Amino acid sequence: MGDSSRSPGSWSPHGSLPLLSTLTLLLLLCGHAHSQCKILRCNAEYVSSTLSLRGGGSPGALGRGGAGRGGGLGSGGLCRALRSYALCTRRTARTCRGDLAFHSAVHGIEDLMIQHNCSRQGPTAPPPPRGPALPGAGPGPPSPDPCDYEAHFSRLHGRSPGFLHCASFGDPHVRSFYHHFHTCRVQGAWPLLDNDFLFVQATSSPVASGANATTTRKLTIIFKNMQECIDQKVYQAEVDNLPAAFEDGSINGGDRPGGSSLSIKTTNPGNHVEIQAAYIGTTIVIRQTAGQLSFSIKVAEDVARAFSAEQDLQLCVGGCPPSQQLSRLERSRRGAITLDTARQLCKEGLPVEDAYFQSCVFDVSISGDPNFTAAAQAALEDARAFLPDLEKLHLFPSDAGPPLSLATFPGPFLSGLFVLWFCFSK
């Protein structure tokens, strides 16, 4: 996936650490099975204890070979985190029998301990931190509500924060933060966002047998724990199952003082959910239309950009990799109904023949389902509500620009994507 001209060795200057963070996310996303199995907690604690190894200066110790010899800050911290992770899995082993995420974690820990020459006995990691600080936080007068991002930012900087918008809808079409607009095949599980505060994963499958076009069938969103504001929360939606609550049954951020700064509401149960994350200046809308899920987000710039080089695969940041974009020829192939009929259906609700209109024509033609017009119309309305610069509302082919280059991923990561696809396609 991505730019095949780059070698796996050029993917990251930090050696094996990206694989570590990838495995972490795989285990975290798969860990939502039995209510008595505490593997999700173990995964979350491991993520927290290795945050310092995923960015900044520490990861270099791994890339320079320190981990393989059992020395250096990177290997020491990693081995302590892995021993803590292993201890946590042993404590929950009795209630996790038969759980795929649990067994994936156990095998993953074993592999990483061997890879980094970690001893089974030794010190463990300290208790995990309570989460990252607000982006842009620093010296300044105290905020009346540190879990109100906009008020906090304005008080510190004397101005309102900037915002970005991304959307994914239809077969699917992705509008990135930087106004790239792609029609993608992206079959299986792909990250829309992966930063210090949010992880959003979309899982897609073909519209029909043998078709290149796909639709999003599942969305998973992780709101990572953050100091006094929220506990970590996981939201998961599937076609015909759009819950108005997080996976643990709650509708807010938990018992921390700022728990109310994360909330879910719905005005159209089963078809439309809105998640407000005021503590990071973010609003997310999830819809179900014509047997597919759509995703729209308005997010503070500082939050959207809070990621390291190892997290560069994000469809909302770079759009779809070139290998996953449908060509103009593929988009113009004859579908279930004629293009003229599809254009007439789409024109009723989308009078401007922009990227949203063209997406609608493609979706309706390929699927033969007029209900796909509603998906494009809703995406346009979300953009109208979320875009800070309405002059960018209507995108045309000449506006989209070339896609950002993304790195090639090594074999173990591709295997990990298969595991993730398996977890979310059940």
NORQUI-V919032 format. One record per residue. RES is the residue in one small letter. NEAR is the number of other C-alpha atoms within 8 Angstrom. Layout:
res | near
RES | NEAR
RES | NEAR
//
This chain:
res | near
m | 8
g | 12
d | 12
s | 7
s | 4
r | 9
s | 8
p | 8
g | 6
s | 8
w | 11
s | 9
p | 7
h | 12
g | 10
s | 8
l | 12
p | 11
l | 9
l | 9
s | 9
t | 10
l | 10
t | 11
l | 8
l | 11
l | 12
l | 10
l | 9
c | 12
g | 11
h | 8
a | 8
h | 7
s | 5
q | 6
c | 11
k | 10
i | 13
l | 10
r | 7
c | 11
n | 13
a | 9
e | 10
y | 14
v | 9
s | 10
s | 13
t | 11
l | 8
s | 8
l | 12
r | 13
g | 9
g | 7
g | 5
s | 11
p | 13
g | 10
a | 14
l | 15
g | 12
r | 8
g | 8
g | 13
a | 14
g | 11
r | 8
g | 11
g | 10
g | 9
l | 8
g | 15
s | 15
g | 11
g | 11
l | 10
c | 13
r | 12
a | 13
l | 13
r | 14
s | 11
y | 13
a | 10
l | 8
c | 9
t | 13
r | 7
r | 7
t | 11
a | 10
r | 6
t | 8
c | 13
r | 7
g | 5
d | 9
l | 7
a | 12
f | 13
h | 9
s | 9
a | 10
v | 10
h | 8
g | 9
i | 11
e | 8
d | 8
l | 10
m | 12
i | 8
q | 8
h | 12
n | 10
c | 9
s | 7
r | 5
q | 5
g | 7
p | 6
t | 10
a | 11
p | 5
p | 5
p | 9
p | 7
r | 8
g | 9
p | 9
a | 7
l | 8
p | 7
g | 6
a | 8
g | 5
p | 5
g | 5
p | 6
p | 5
s | 8
p | 5
d | 7
p | 10
c | 12
d | 12
y | 12
e | 10
a | 9
h | 13
f | 14
s | 11
r | 10
l | 11
h | 7
g | 7
r | 7
s | 8
p | 9
g | 7
f | 10
l | 13
h | 13
c | 12
a | 15
s | 11
f | 16
g | 16
d | 13
p | 13
h | 13
v | 17
r | 13
s | 15
f | 10
y | 6
h | 10
h | 15
f | 12
h | 11
t | 11
c | 14
r | 12
v | 11
q | 9
g | 10
a | 13
w | 10
p | 12
l | 12
l | 12
d | 12
n | 13
d | 9
f | 12
l | 11
f | 14
v | 12
q | 12
a | 13
t | 15
s | 13
s | 10
p | 12
v | 11
a | 5
s | 5
g | 5
a | 8
n | 8
a | 11
t | 15
t | 14
t | 16
r | 13
k | 13
l | 13
t | 13
i | 11
i | 11
f | 10
k | 12
n | 13
m | 13
q | 10
e | 9
c | 15
i | 17
d | 12
q | 10
k | 13
v | 11
y | 10
q | 12
a | 10
e | 10
v | 11
d | 7
n | 7
l | 14
p | 10
a | 10
a | 10
f | 12
e | 9
d | 7
g | 6
s | 9
i | 10
n | 10
g | 17
g | 9
d | 8
r | 10
p | 8
g | 12
g | 13
s | 9
s | 15
l | 13
s | 11
i | 12
k | 9
t | 9
t | 6
n | 7
p | 10
g | 10
n | 9
h | 13
v | 17
e | 11
i | 11
q | 11
a | 11
a | 13
y | 14
i | 13
g | 11
t | 12
t | 12
i | 11
v | 11
i | 11
r | 10
q | 14
t | 12
a | 8
g | 8
q | 12
l | 17
s | 15
f | 11
s | 14
i | 12
k | 13
v | 13
a | 13
e | 10
d | 8
v | 12
a | 10
r | 7
a | 10
f | 11
s | 9
a | 6
e | 8
q | 9
d | 9
l | 10
q | 13
l | 13
c | 13
v | 11
g | 15
g | 15
c | 12
p | 14
p | 8
s | 7
q | 11
q | 12
l | 12
s | 6
r | 6
l | 6
e | 7
r | 8
s | 7
r | 6
r | 9
g | 10
a | 8
i | 12
t | 9
l | 11
d | 6
t | 9
a | 15
r | 9
q | 8
l | 10
c | 13
k | 11
e | 7
g | 8
l | 10
p | 8
v | 7
e | 9
d | 10
a | 11
y | 14
f | 14
q | 9
s | 12
c | 15
v | 12
f | 12
d | 14
v | 15
s | 16
i | 10
s | 10
g | 10
d | 9
p | 8
n | 9
f | 13
t | 13
a | 8
a | 14
a | 14
q | 11
a | 8
a | 13
l | 10
e | 8
d | 9
a | 12
r | 9
a | 6
f | 10
l | 13
p | 7
d | 6
l | 7
e | 5
k | 8
l | 10
h | 9
l | 12
f | 8
p | 8
s | 5
d | 8
a | 10
g | 7
p | 5
p | 10
l | 7
s | 8
l | 10
a | 11
t | 12
f | 10
p | 8
g | 6
p | 7
f | 10
l | 9
s | 8
g | 11
l | 9
f | 9
v | 9
l | 12
w | 11
f | 8
c | 8
f | 10
s | 7
k | 4
//
